[in-house]
């Protein structure tokens, strides 16, 4: 079965399974079974969200946010379950916050809710960042949470140290081996094509696709490329990537120009 809305797909799967088992397949029975399945799925999503909140020790989340968070139970990105991903980001960010003396609870809360807008993208217009930001702002979430939602996709600068940890945890969770399903051959070709795109520009000495293809580091020859030309190369590479490649999330392009002066005292 396939559908654009993963929640409706799950309702349809359960309803169809029960109708086949029951054998009484007629319009009235179909509506009854679908209604029951939808109610069960709503409760399952709510239970899943509340369980995650309990495990993380996060309290005082508005019921509408909890409900939206629960919808991530049936949302995946390249095979990675988004509710588990959000929980993992919260745990990783919280662990880092404890190591460096930041607000652990605020960091975990921001990590859990950074992708909450993905539970609304099938119902409303807008990106998951916009939808999640509006939802959390409407229900009085902390500025750290609001900043984490926008900053993890670079839609605004990081205003809090905790949000840097959320972005780092998000990158770790999404790029670690086995987190997201992708054909190995296609993955290798994408990395190779990333490097080929950058190497086509004059003055580029070498480049490396790192962090599972989420970042492209481009080394330029300092004698041929000036500081003012670096931003032009980065913008050109980004436009090529957006126009020619398909990839999950976002890809950061970093241009590095290094000049060394070496002398030996004998």
MIVEX-376005 format. One record per residue (C-alpha): residue number from 1; x, y, z; residue in one letter. Coordinates in Angstrom, 2 decimals. Each point is the difference from the previous one (the first is absolute). Example, Ala and Ser with C-alpha at 12.3 -4.5 7.8 and 13.67 -1.06 7.14 Angstrom:
BEGIN
{i=1 | X=12.30 | Y=-4.50 | Z=7.80 | aa=A}
{i=2 | X=1.37 | Y=3.44 | Z=-0.66 | aa=S}
REM end
This chain:
BEGIN
{i=1 | X=0.00 | Y=0.00 | Z=0.00 | aa=X}
{i=2 | X=1.16 | Y=3.51 | Z=-0.70 | aa=X}
{i=3 | X=-1.24 | Y=3.48 | Z=0.92 | aa=X}
{i=4 | X=1.36 | Y=3.50 | Z=0.40 | aa=X}
{i=5 | X=-1.35 | Y=0.12 | Z=3.57 | aa=X}
{i=6 | X=1.64 | Y=-2.74 | Z=2.13 | aa=X}
{i=7 | X=-2.75 | Y=0.17 | Z=2.65 | aa=X}
{i=8 | X=-2.78 | Y=-0.58 | Z=-2.53 | aa=X}
{i=9 | X=2.05 | Y=-2.82 | Z=-1.50 | aa=X}
{i=10 | X=0.20 | Y=-1.71 | Z=3.39 | aa=X}
{i=11 | X=-3.76 | Y=0.44 | Z=0.55 | aa=X}
{i=12 | X=-0.65 | Y=-1.51 | Z=-3.42 | aa=X}
{i=13 | X=2.33 | Y=-2.92 | Z=0.68 | aa=X}
{i=14 | X=-1.68 | Y=-0.91 | Z=3.28 | aa=X}
{i=15 | X=-3.52 | Y=0.46 | Z=-1.41 | aa=X}
{i=16 | X=0.73 | Y=-2.12 | Z=-3.07 | aa=X}
{i=17 | X=1.55 | Y=-2.77 | Z=2.08 | aa=X}
{i=18 | X=-3.02 | Y=-0.14 | Z=2.31 | aa=X}
{i=19 | X=-2.50 | Y=0.10 | Z=-2.84 | aa=X}
{i=20 | X=1.68 | Y=-2.92 | Z=-1.73 | aa=X}
{i=21 | X=0.09 | Y=-1.98 | Z=3.24 | aa=X}
{i=22 | X=-3.66 | Y=0.82 | Z=0.71 | aa=X}
{i=23 | X=-1.24 | Y=-0.70 | Z=-3.53 | aa=X}
{i=24 | X=-2.89 | Y=2.47 | Z=0.19 | aa=X}
{i=25 | X=1.16 | Y=2.60 | Z=-2.50 | aa=X}
{i=26 | X=-2.73 | Y=2.54 | Z=-0.78 | aa=X}
{i=27 | X=-0.18 | Y=3.83 | Z=0.22 | aa=X}
{i=28 | X=-1.51 | Y=0.18 | Z=3.50 | aa=X}
{i=29 | X=2.49 | Y=-2.50 | Z=1.41 | aa=X}
{i=30 | X=2.94 | Y=1.75 | Z=-1.68 | aa=X}
{i=31 | X=-0.90 | Y=3.36 | Z=1.57 | aa=X}
{i=32 | X=-0.37 | Y=-1.62 | Z=3.42 | aa=X}
{i=33 | X=3.36 | Y=-1.79 | Z=-0.16 | aa=X}
{i=34 | X=1.82 | Y=3.07 | Z=-1.36 | aa=X}
{i=35 | X=-1.42 | Y=2.18 | Z=2.79 | aa=X}
{i=36 | X=1.13 | Y=-2.51 | Z=2.65 | aa=X}
{i=37 | X=3.46 | Y=-0.32 | Z=-1.58 | aa=X}
{i=38 | X=0.41 | Y=3.79 | Z=-0.13 | aa=X}
{i=39 | X=-0.93 | Y=0.30 | Z=3.68 | aa=X}
{i=40 | X=2.48 | Y=-2.72 | Z=0.95 | aa=X}
{i=41 | X=2.79 | Y=1.60 | Z=-2.02 | aa=X}
{i=42 | X=-0.66 | Y=3.39 | Z=1.64 | aa=X}
{i=43 | X=0.33 | Y=-1.62 | Z=3.41 | aa=X}
{i=44 | X=3.11 | Y=-1.93 | Z=-1.03 | aa=X}
{i=45 | X=1.69 | Y=3.21 | Z=-1.18 | aa=X}
{i=46 | X=-0.93 | Y=1.81 | Z=3.20 | aa=X}
{i=47 | X=1.31 | Y=-2.88 | Z=2.13 | aa=X}
{i=48 | X=3.25 | Y=-0.09 | Z=-1.99 | aa=X}
{i=49 | X=0.59 | Y=3.75 | Z=0.51 | aa=X}
{i=50 | X=-0.82 | Y=-0.17 | Z=3.72 | aa=X}
{i=51 | X=2.34 | Y=-2.96 | Z=0.45 | aa=X}
{i=52 | X=2.88 | Y=1.91 | Z=-1.60 | aa=X}
{i=53 | X=-0.71 | Y=3.07 | Z=2.14 | aa=X}
{i=54 | X=-0.05 | Y=-2.18 | Z=3.12 | aa=X}
{i=55 | X=3.27 | Y=-1.73 | Z=-0.89 | aa=X}
{i=56 | X=1.70 | Y=3.34 | Z=-0.60 | aa=X}
{i=57 | X=-1.47 | Y=1.60 | Z=3.12 | aa=X}
{i=58 | X=-1.58 | Y=2.86 | Z=-1.96 | aa=X}
{i=59 | X=-3.14 | Y=1.53 | Z=1.51 | aa=X}
{i=60 | X=-2.48 | Y=2.78 | Z=-0.70 | aa=X}
{i=61 | X=-0.25 | Y=-0.48 | Z=-3.77 | aa=X}
{i=62 | X=-3.27 | Y=1.32 | Z=-1.44 | aa=X}
{i=63 | X=-2.45 | Y=-2.78 | Z=-1.05 | aa=X}
{i=64 | X=-0.07 | Y=1.25 | Z=-3.61 | aa=X}
{i=65 | X=3.79 | Y=-0.27 | Z=-0.21 | aa=X}
{i=66 | X=-0.13 | Y=-3.48 | Z=1.56 | aa=X}
{i=67 | X=-2.61 | Y=-1.04 | Z=-2.56 | aa=X}
{i=68 | X=2.12 | Y=1.30 | Z=-2.88 | aa=X}
{i=69 | X=3.12 | Y=-1.64 | Z=1.41 | aa=X}
{i=70 | X=-1.86 | Y=-3.31 | Z=0.08 | aa=X}
{i=71 | X=-0.62 | Y=0.21 | Z=-3.74 | aa=X}
{i=72 | X=3.75 | Y=-0.49 | Z=-0.48 | aa=X}
{i=73 | X=-0.61 | Y=-3.59 | Z=1.15 | aa=X}
{i=74 | X=-0.95 | Y=-0.82 | Z=-3.60 | aa=X}
{i=75 | X=2.26 | Y=2.49 | Z=-1.76 | aa=X}
{i=76 | X=3.32 | Y=-1.13 | Z=-1.49 | aa=X}
{i=77 | X=2.82 | Y=1.68 | Z=-1.86 | aa=X}
{i=78 | X=2.07 | Y=-2.35 | Z=-2.16 | aa=X}
{i=79 | X=-1.13 | Y=-2.86 | Z=2.23 | aa=X}
{i=80 | X=0.83 | Y=1.76 | Z=3.29 | aa=X}
{i=81 | X=-2.99 | Y=0.27 | Z=2.34 | aa=X}
{i=82 | X=-0.41 | Y=3.67 | Z=0.87 | aa=X}
{i=83 | X=-1.29 | Y=-0.45 | Z=3.55 | aa=X}
{i=84 | X=2.98 | Y=-2.19 | Z=0.87 | aa=X}
{i=85 | X=2.26 | Y=2.48 | Z=-1.78 | aa=X}
{i=86 | X=-1.39 | Y=2.89 | Z=2.09 | aa=X}
{i=87 | X=0.44 | Y=-2.02 | Z=3.18 | aa=X}
{i=88 | X=3.56 | Y=-0.86 | Z=-0.99 | aa=X}
{i=89 | X=0.80 | Y=3.65 | Z=-0.71 | aa=X}
{i=90 | X=-1.37 | Y=0.96 | Z=3.43 | aa=X}
{i=91 | X=2.11 | Y=-2.66 | Z=1.73 | aa=X}
{i=92 | X=3.20 | Y=0.88 | Z=-1.89 | aa=X}
{i=93 | X=-0.44 | Y=3.75 | Z=0.48 | aa=X}
{i=94 | X=-0.83 | Y=-0.48 | Z=3.69 | aa=X}
{i=95 | X=3.11 | Y=-2.10 | Z=0.51 | aa=X}
{i=96 | X=2.18 | Y=2.66 | Z=-1.59 | aa=X}
{i=97 | X=-1.69 | Y=2.72 | Z=2.06 | aa=X}
{i=98 | X=0.77 | Y=-1.89 | Z=3.22 | aa=X}
{i=99 | X=3.68 | Y=-0.25 | Z=-0.97 | aa=X}
{i=100 | X=0.45 | Y=3.74 | Z=-0.52 | aa=X}
{i=101 | X=-2.34 | Y=1.31 | Z=2.69 | aa=X}
{i=102 | X=-2.93 | Y=1.28 | Z=-2.07 | aa=X}
{i=103 | X=-3.74 | Y=-0.28 | Z=0.73 | aa=X}
{i=104 | X=-0.63 | Y=-3.73 | Z=-0.50 | aa=X}
{i=105 | X=-3.81 | Y=0.13 | Z=0.12 | aa=X}
{i=106 | X=-0.25 | Y=2.93 | Z=-2.41 | aa=X}
{i=107 | X=2.41 | Y=-1.70 | Z=-2.39 | aa=X}
{i=108 | X=-1.90 | Y=-3.30 | Z=0.08 | aa=X}
{i=109 | X=-3.30 | Y=1.80 | Z=-0.53 | aa=X}
{i=110 | X=1.39 | Y=1.89 | Z=-2.99 | aa=X}
{i=111 | X=1.47 | Y=-3.20 | Z=-1.42 | aa=X}
{i=112 | X=-3.29 | Y=-1.86 | Z=0.29 | aa=X}
{i=113 | X=-2.04 | Y=2.78 | Z=-1.63 | aa=X}
{i=114 | X=2.43 | Y=1.13 | Z=-2.69 | aa=X}
{i=115 | X=-1.83 | Y=-2.01 | Z=-2.70 | aa=X}
{i=116 | X=-3.53 | Y=0.08 | Z=1.45 | aa=X}
{i=117 | X=-1.25 | Y=1.84 | Z=-3.10 | aa=X}
{i=118 | X=0.45 | Y=-3.19 | Z=-2.03 | aa=X}
{i=119 | X=-3.17 | Y=-1.24 | Z=1.68 | aa=X}
{i=120 | X=-1.95 | Y=2.78 | Z=-1.75 | aa=X}
{i=121 | X=1.40 | Y=0.08 | Z=-3.54 | aa=X}
{i=122 | X=-2.76 | Y=-2.22 | Z=-1.41 | aa=X}
{i=123 | X=-2.77 | Y=2.24 | Z=1.36 | aa=X}
{i=124 | X=1.27 | Y=3.55 | Z=-0.52 | aa=X}
{i=125 | X=2.00 | Y=2.08 | Z=-2.44 | aa=X}
{i=126 | X=3.58 | Y=0.83 | Z=0.91 | aa=X}
{i=127 | X=3.29 | Y=-1.63 | Z=0.93 | aa=X}
{i=128 | X=0.35 | Y=-2.05 | Z=3.17 | aa=X}
{i=129 | X=2.18 | Y=2.77 | Z=1.43 | aa=X}
{i=130 | X=-2.69 | Y=2.67 | Z=-0.50 | aa=X}
{i=131 | X=-2.82 | Y=-2.21 | Z=1.25 | aa=X}
{i=132 | X=1.92 | Y=-1.21 | Z=3.05 | aa=X}
{i=133 | X=1.09 | Y=3.53 | Z=0.90 | aa=X}
{i=134 | X=-3.54 | Y=1.37 | Z=-0.23 | aa=X}
{i=135 | X=-1.44 | Y=-2.88 | Z=2.04 | aa=X}
{i=136 | X=2.54 | Y=0.34 | Z=2.81 | aa=X}
{i=137 | X=-0.17 | Y=3.79 | Z=0.07 | aa=X}
{i=138 | X=-3.81 | Y=-0.10 | Z=0.16 | aa=X}
{i=139 | X=0.12 | Y=-2.25 | Z=3.06 | aa=X}
{i=140 | X=2.68 | Y=1.95 | Z=1.87 | aa=X}
{i=141 | X=3.09 | Y=-2.15 | Z=-0.44 | aa=X}
{i=142 | X=3.36 | Y=1.28 | Z=1.25 | aa=X}
{i=143 | X=2.11 | Y=2.24 | Z=-2.31 | aa=X}
{i=144 | X=2.68 | Y=-2.73 | Z=0.01 | aa=X}
{i=145 | X=-2.49 | Y=-2.42 | Z=-1.59 | aa=X}
{i=146 | X=-1.10 | Y=2.58 | Z=-2.57 | aa=X}
{i=147 | X=3.59 | Y=0.83 | Z=-0.92 | aa=X}
{i=148 | X=0.93 | Y=-3.70 | Z=-0.28 | aa=X}
{i=149 | X=-2.84 | Y=-0.60 | Z=-2.47 | aa=X}
{i=150 | X=1.16 | Y=2.73 | Z=-2.35 | aa=X}
{i=151 | X=3.75 | Y=-0.16 | Z=0.59 | aa=X}
{i=152 | X=0.40 | Y=-3.73 | Z=-0.72 | aa=X}
{i=153 | X=-0.77 | Y=0.80 | Z=-3.66 | aa=X}
{i=154 | X=1.92 | Y=3.30 | Z=0.08 | aa=X}
{i=155 | X=-3.16 | Y=2.10 | Z=-0.40 | aa=X}
{i=156 | X=1.25 | Y=2.26 | Z=2.80 | aa=X}
{i=157 | X=3.25 | Y=0.25 | Z=2.00 | aa=X}
{i=158 | X=0.56 | Y=-1.99 | Z=3.18 | aa=X}
{i=159 | X=-0.84 | Y=2.29 | Z=2.93 | aa=X}
{i=160 | X=0.62 | Y=-2.54 | Z=2.76 | aa=X}
{i=161 | X=2.80 | Y=-2.44 | Z=0.71 | aa=X}
{i=162 | X=-2.59 | Y=-2.77 | Z=0.46 | aa=X}
{i=163 | X=-1.22 | Y=0.31 | Z=-3.59 | aa=X}
{i=164 | X=3.50 | Y=-0.70 | Z=-1.34 | aa=X}
{i=165 | X=-0.19 | Y=-3.32 | Z=1.85 | aa=X}
{i=166 | X=-3.39 | Y=-0.79 | Z=-1.55 | aa=X}
{i=167 | X=1.39 | Y=0.58 | Z=-3.51 | aa=X}
{i=168 | X=3.03 | Y=-2.16 | Z=0.78 | aa=X}
{i=169 | X=-2.19 | Y=-2.79 | Z=1.41 | aa=X}
{i=170 | X=-2.31 | Y=0.22 | Z=-3.02 | aa=X}
{i=171 | X=2.96 | Y=-0.46 | Z=-2.35 | aa=X}
{i=172 | X=1.34 | Y=-2.93 | Z=2.03 | aa=X}
{i=173 | X=-3.37 | Y=-1.77 | Z=0.14 | aa=X}
{i=174 | X=-0.74 | Y=0.45 | Z=-3.70 | aa=X}
{i=175 | X=3.44 | Y=-0.79 | Z=-1.41 | aa=X}
{i=176 | X=1.19 | Y=-2.88 | Z=2.16 | aa=X}
{i=177 | X=0.41 | Y=-3.29 | Z=-1.93 | aa=X}
{i=178 | X=-3.28 | Y=-1.91 | Z=-0.23 | aa=X}
{i=179 | X=-2.20 | Y=2.89 | Z=1.11 | aa=X}
{i=180 | X=-1.49 | Y=0.63 | Z=-3.42 | aa=X}
{i=181 | X=-0.60 | Y=-2.48 | Z=-2.74 | aa=X}
{i=182 | X=1.64 | Y=0.81 | Z=-3.30 | aa=X}
{i=183 | X=1.29 | Y=-2.25 | Z=-2.75 | aa=X}
{i=184 | X=3.76 | Y=-0.30 | Z=0.41 | aa=X}
{i=185 | X=0.70 | Y=0.47 | Z=-3.70 | aa=X}
{i=186 | X=-2.11 | Y=3.17 | Z=-0.16 | aa=X}
{i=187 | X=1.65 | Y=1.30 | Z=3.16 | aa=X}
{i=188 | X=3.51 | Y=-0.45 | Z=-1.42 | aa=X}
{i=189 | X=-0.98 | Y=1.59 | Z=-3.31 | aa=X}
{i=190 | X=-1.45 | Y=3.01 | Z=1.82 | aa=X}
{i=191 | X=3.22 | Y=0.52 | Z=1.95 | aa=X}
{i=192 | X=2.07 | Y=-0.32 | Z=-3.17 | aa=X}
{i=193 | X=-2.23 | Y=2.44 | Z=-1.86 | aa=X}
{i=194 | X=0.24 | Y=2.51 | Z=2.85 | aa=X}
{i=195 | X=3.76 | Y=0.00 | Z=-0.26 | aa=X}
{i=196 | X=-0.08 | Y=0.13 | Z=-3.81 | aa=X}
{i=197 | X=-2.22 | Y=3.09 | Z=0.01 | aa=X}
{i=198 | X=2.43 | Y=1.95 | Z=2.15 | aa=X}
{i=199 | X=3.07 | Y=-1.14 | Z=-1.91 | aa=X}
{i=200 | X=-1.37 | Y=1.53 | Z=-3.21 | aa=X}
{i=201 | X=0.66 | Y=3.55 | Z=1.24 | aa=X}
{i=202 | X=3.34 | Y=1.71 | Z=-0.76 | aa=X}
{i=203 | X=2.28 | Y=0.29 | Z=2.99 | aa=X}
{i=204 | X=-1.46 | Y=-2.98 | Z=1.89 | aa=X}
{i=205 | X=2.87 | Y=-2.21 | Z=1.13 | aa=X}
{i=206 | X=-1.89 | Y=-2.88 | Z=1.64 | aa=X}
{i=207 | X=-3.25 | Y=-0.66 | Z=1.85 | aa=X}
{i=208 | X=-1.50 | Y=-2.52 | Z=2.41 | aa=X}
{i=209 | X=-3.57 | Y=-1.05 | Z=0.65 | aa=X}
{i=210 | X=-0.23 | Y=-0.64 | Z=3.75 | aa=X}
{i=211 | X=-2.65 | Y=-0.75 | Z=2.66 | aa=X}
{i=212 | X=-1.75 | Y=-2.52 | Z=-2.26 | aa=X}
{i=213 | X=-0.32 | Y=2.58 | Z=-2.76 | aa=X}
{i=214 | X=-1.48 | Y=2.73 | Z=2.19 | aa=X}
{i=215 | X=3.04 | Y=2.25 | Z=-0.39 | aa=X}
{i=216 | X=2.31 | Y=0.75 | Z=-2.93 | aa=X}
{i=217 | X=3.39 | Y=1.49 | Z=0.82 | aa=X}
{i=218 | X=1.72 | Y=1.68 | Z=-2.92 | aa=X}
{i=219 | X=3.70 | Y=0.92 | Z=0.12 | aa=X}
{i=220 | X=1.01 | Y=2.78 | Z=-2.38 | aa=X}
{i=221 | X=3.42 | Y=1.15 | Z=-1.18 | aa=X}
{i=222 | X=0.77 | Y=3.28 | Z=1.83 | aa=X}
{i=223 | X=2.04 | Y=1.29 | Z=-2.95 | aa=X}
{i=224 | X=-2.96 | Y=-0.31 | Z=-2.41 | aa=X}
{i=225 | X=-3.03 | Y=0.64 | Z=2.24 | aa=X}
{i=226 | X=-0.31 | Y=3.13 | Z=2.11 | aa=X}
{i=227 | X=-2.15 | Y=0.51 | Z=3.08 | aa=X}
{i=228 | X=-2.62 | Y=1.87 | Z=-2.02 | aa=X}
{i=229 | X=-0.37 | Y=-2.91 | Z=-2.43 | aa=X}
{i=230 | X=-0.60 | Y=-2.64 | Z=2.69 | aa=X}
{i=231 | X=-3.63 | Y=0.97 | Z=0.59 | aa=X}
{i=232 | X=-0.64 | Y=-0.03 | Z=-3.77 | aa=X}
{i=233 | X=1.29 | Y=-3.57 | Z=-0.26 | aa=X}
{i=234 | X=-2.04 | Y=-1.18 | Z=2.98 | aa=X}
{i=235 | X=-3.19 | Y=1.54 | Z=-1.41 | aa=X}
{i=236 | X=0.66 | Y=-1.49 | Z=-3.43 | aa=X}
{i=237 | X=0.62 | Y=-3.48 | Z=1.44 | aa=X}
{i=238 | X=-3.15 | Y=0.21 | Z=2.13 | aa=X}
{i=239 | X=-2.12 | Y=0.95 | Z=-3.02 | aa=X}
{i=240 | X=1.42 | Y=-2.92 | Z=-1.98 | aa=X}
{i=241 | X=-0.68 | Y=-2.43 | Z=2.84 | aa=X}
{i=242 | X=-3.60 | Y=1.21 | Z=0.38 | aa=X}
{i=243 | X=-0.61 | Y=-0.24 | Z=-3.72 | aa=X}
{i=244 | X=1.66 | Y=-3.33 | Z=-0.78 | aa=X}
{i=245 | X=-0.10 | Y=-2.24 | Z=3.09 | aa=X}
{i=246 | X=-2.64 | Y=-1.60 | Z=2.19 | aa=X}
{i=247 | X=0.95 | Y=-0.34 | Z=3.66 | aa=X}
{i=248 | X=-1.55 | Y=-0.16 | Z=3.49 | aa=X}
{i=249 | X=0.15 | Y=3.06 | Z=2.24 | aa=X}
{i=250 | X=2.55 | Y=2.62 | Z=-0.96 | aa=X}
{i=251 | X=3.61 | Y=0.16 | Z=-1.15 | aa=X}
{i=252 | X=2.44 | Y=2.56 | Z=1.37 | aa=X}
{i=253 | X=2.70 | Y=1.26 | Z=-2.39 | aa=X}
{i=254 | X=3.16 | Y=1.27 | Z=1.72 | aa=X}
{i=255 | X=2.74 | Y=1.73 | Z=-2.02 | aa=X}
{i=256 | X=3.46 | Y=-0.04 | Z=1.60 | aa=X}
{i=257 | X=2.86 | Y=2.26 | Z=-1.10 | aa=X}
{i=258 | X=3.25 | Y=-0.30 | Z=1.86 | aa=X}
{i=259 | X=3.19 | Y=1.98 | Z=-0.38 | aa=X}
{i=260 | X=3.14 | Y=-1.06 | Z=1.86 | aa=X}
{i=261 | X=3.29 | Y=1.79 | Z=0.41 | aa=X}
{i=262 | X=2.79 | Y=-2.33 | Z=1.11 | aa=X}
{i=263 | X=3.58 | Y=0.91 | Z=0.89 | aa=X}
{i=264 | X=2.75 | Y=-2.02 | Z=1.66 | aa=X}
{i=265 | X=2.46 | Y=1.44 | Z=2.48 | aa=X}
{i=266 | X=3.35 | Y=-1.77 | Z=-0.30 | aa=X}
REM end
